Every structure is written in C-alpha cells, then in structure tokens.
Amino acid sequence: MAAVKLYGPLASTATSRALACLLEKQVEYQLIPVDLKKREQKKPGFLAMQPFGQVPVLQDGALTLFESRAIVRYIAEKYAAQGTIGLLGKSLAERAVIEQWMEVESQTYNPPSSFLVFQLAFAPLWGIPQNQTEIAKNEKKFSNVLDVYEKRLSESKYLAGDEFSIADLSHLPNTEYIVKATGKAELITSRKYVNAWWENISSRDSWKKIREMSKADSKK
Amino acid sequence: MATIKVLGYSGSITTRTVLCCLKEKRVDYELVVVDPAAGDHLQPRYLALNPFGLVPTIQDGDLTLFESRGILKYLAKKYKGQGTELYGNSLSEEALVEQWCEVEGQSYNSPALTILSQIVFVPKKGGTTDEAVVELNVEKVGKLLDIYEERLSKSKYLAGDFFSLADLQHLATTHYLVTICGKGDLISSRKHVKAWWKDISSRPTWKKVTEKAP
C-alpha cells in the first residue's frame, strides 16, 4: 500500500497538477477519486482533511496537505533526489526565478484561463448559461498574458531557464483544457514559442501518462 | 554587499508585504518609487524588469525578481538563520506554510481586493461603489474567516504555533480591510481570528511599514 495518497478526481486541474509532480518524481502513490457531482468534497469526512472543501488533498504519513501548488513544492522538495532532477533549480537564484513563474501562473495565468475553461468546456456540459461578455474580457486578458509568455519563451527554453521546472509543470492542466476543450486552441498554437513550449512539456512521460489515465477514465 | 532595491510604492499592498518581510529578516533595502498612479509601471525601463508591469520588483545584485509571494519565499530562504524564521523548522512545517500561503493567494486575496477596489478605487476614478458586489465579497471573506476561526482555535498561527510567511502574507490586505474599507468586524466578530490579527498586526515590523502612510 503506497504511503502517499492523493484524493481528487483526475479531471480536476488542481488534482492533475499534483499528480504530474508525483509522476515526475516517480513517487509511489494511490489516487483516490472524489466525486464532485455527488459533492463528496463537502461531506464531513473530506472536510476533516480539507476544511475549504476543495480537491486535491495529499496524505503522506502523518502529513495532510492541501492546495495543489503547495503539494507540488512539497513533493519536489521531499523527493528531490529521485525522478526528474532539477525541478526546483540548482541554486537559490534559480529557485527564486522558478517561484516567480509559479506565482505568475497562480496569479496571472490561472484566473483568465480557468474562467475560459469553466465557461467554454464545463458550463455547456452542466447546463450553466455562458457569460459572453466575460468570456470576451477573459480571452483578451489571457491573450495579453500569452504575449508576455511568447516574448519570454523566445529568450528561454522553459519559463525559469534552460531546464523544465515546477513552474512549467504548474501550467500543464489549464493549458491542456484550453487546447483540447475550449475551441480556443489557437490562443496557444498561434504563438510560435508558446506553442513549441506547450508541445514540449505536454509530451513529457508524466503528462502522457495522465492523458492515458484520463482516456481510460472516460471509458468507464 | 549591494543593498536590495525594492521598486514599488509605500501604499501598495504587495510592496508593503515585501518590505515587512525584509524587516523581519533584518535585511537592508532601498525603496525606489515606482508609482502606477504616475504611469511609472508602464515605462519601458520598468517593463524591461517586470514585463507584467506590476509592483513590486526587487533587484538583489544580478537577480531581478517580481511577484511578491515569490519574493517572500526567496527572502525567507536566502536569509534563513537571520531575523525571524518564517518557514518553520522542518519540511512538514514548511509544507504547511506553503499551504496557507496558497490559501491566501488563491482564496483570500481576490474577494478582499474586490472589496477594496469597490470601496476605495472605484470612487477615486469617479465611479459608484457597487454595494451588491461589496456584500457578496464580504460574505465570501466571512466564510473563509469562519474556517480560519476553526483553524486558529487549534493553532496560534496559520501554519502552526510559529509566525510564518503565511501570516505575513495576510497583513497588508487585512490592514486595508479593517481600516480604509471599514470592514473590521469581519475580524473582530471572530474570537480567534481577532486574537491572531491583534498579535500579527502589532509586530514592530508591521508597525514600521504602516508608520508613514494609512
């Protein structure tokens, strides 16, 4: 029985963010699904682990940890010596630039892209009316952000430098949905360097594995 | 050793957060004023340092960094062993610090800033405060603080029994909520949140940060 348990549905961007890191670090884990449709995440058993009622949650021995980006940092730190090396950089200065781009993802990339993913990929499935004004606003916002990324990635192979890091990893889940499920793939594919970076990071074994698992899930 | 330069302005929430951290770590710095009200943040010289045109940005020798929460993590790690320990004392404690930093960044920050924007910035720009938006976000913050209340009834600070980056990250935004937004009873109506707020906001470093401005 794996010591590390990750609770959450694979379809959740936050859950796949945490899982991507477990895979990169080759950590043995158990993925325990949480049914959001049945509001399992709001039931007392789950709230005891995560009082905000959100997925995912990680249990590693005595430690219970939530917030996917905190989980990513913890796993990368604890298992630094195994799996993909260098996810946190090789020096304090490199780590600092990685954290900068982690925060850019969290504060600047995530809000507009999450909004678009929810409105364009999920709202129709769940019968929630779309807000076209807000969609247009967020598309413009996201475009402006991607213009900055385009410049950055024209100068640097990965966001924080020459090596893949947790900063790039953190962008995988939202970008996957943008490209595959919103009809707005050209936001990514029309930008030469952003597209090259996306093709590169999404073809990593860890992300391929998550895609396989998602496919298998959708057949159940 | 060159002094750290902080490019920002003294009223800015994110600049204040970084200044407070520098003071906690007893690190000398120089504040170089970049004032968005004057359009400084859109000058090519500033955009060359921070392409997103936000404040603050720091310069530490050759290293230029932006994103206040990222800067905090850098300072806490670089100056470990000096000033206040801001990451706890073990990997598990550090993980909990990061967790509560994420709660601030992902959940607390946005509704709090929306309240501030509606009450302070919208009228400043000639608009009218949307009370319904304020009420909605006050409710959101209230629900979060109910969870903080439960947490702080079992733990002196957010990540454990030690002051950390997670608590520090809440200072500047909460200060404005309580003062210029007049939403102090979000804090004072919750016993443990109130005690926590009293504790962290009376830290000498925080008092120094707010000395010259509101």
Chai-1 contact restraints between the chains, C-beta under 6 A:
chainA,res_idxA,chainB,res_idxB,connection_type,confidence,min_distance_angstrom,max_distance_angstrom,comment,restraint_id
A,P51,B,I147,contact,1.0,0.0,6.0,A-B,restraint_1
A,L63,B,S92,contact,1.0,0.0,6.0,A-B,restraint_2
A,L65,B,A95,contact,1.0,0.0,6.0,A-B,restraint_3
A,L65,B,Q99,contact,1.0,0.0,6.0,A-B,restraint_4
A,E67,B,Q99,contact,1.0,0.0,6.0,A-B,restraint_5
A,E67,B,E102,contact,1.0,0.0,6.0,A-B,restraint_6
A,R69,B,E102,contact,1.0,0.0,6.0,A-B,restraint_7
A,A70,B,E98,contact,1.0,0.0,6.0,A-B,restraint_8
A,A70,B,Q99,contact,1.0,0.0,6.0,A-B,restraint_9
A,A70,B,E102,contact,1.0,0.0,6.0,A-B,restraint_10
A,R73,B,E98,contact,1.0,0.0,6.0,A-B,restraint_11
A,Y74,B,A95,contact,1.0,0.0,6.0,A-B,restraint_12
A,K78,B,L91,contact,1.0,0.0,6.0,A-B,restraint_13
A,L92,B,K78,contact,1.0,0.0,6.0,A-B,restraint_14
A,A93,B,L63,contact,1.0,0.0,6.0,A-B,restraint_15
A,A96,B,L65,contact,1.0,0.0,6.0,A-B,restraint_16
A,A96,B,Y74,contact,1.0,0.0,6.0,A-B,restraint_17
A,E99,B,G70,contact,1.0,0.0,6.0,A-B,restraint_18
A,E99,B,K73,contact,1.0,0.0,6.0,A-B,restraint_19
A,Q100,B,L65,contact,1.0,0.0,6.0,A-B,restraint_20
A,Q100,B,E67,contact,1.0,0.0,6.0,A-B,restraint_21
A,Q100,B,G70,contact,1.0,0.0,6.0,A-B,restraint_22
A,E103,B,E67,contact,1.0,0.0,6.0,A-B,restraint_23
A,E103,B,R69,contact,1.0,0.0,6.0,A-B,restraint_24
A,E103,B,G70,contact,1.0,0.0,6.0,A-B,restraint_25
A,S106,B,G105,contact,1.0,0.0,6.0,A-B,restraint_26
A,V148,B,P51,contact,1.0,0.0,6.0,A-B,restraint_27
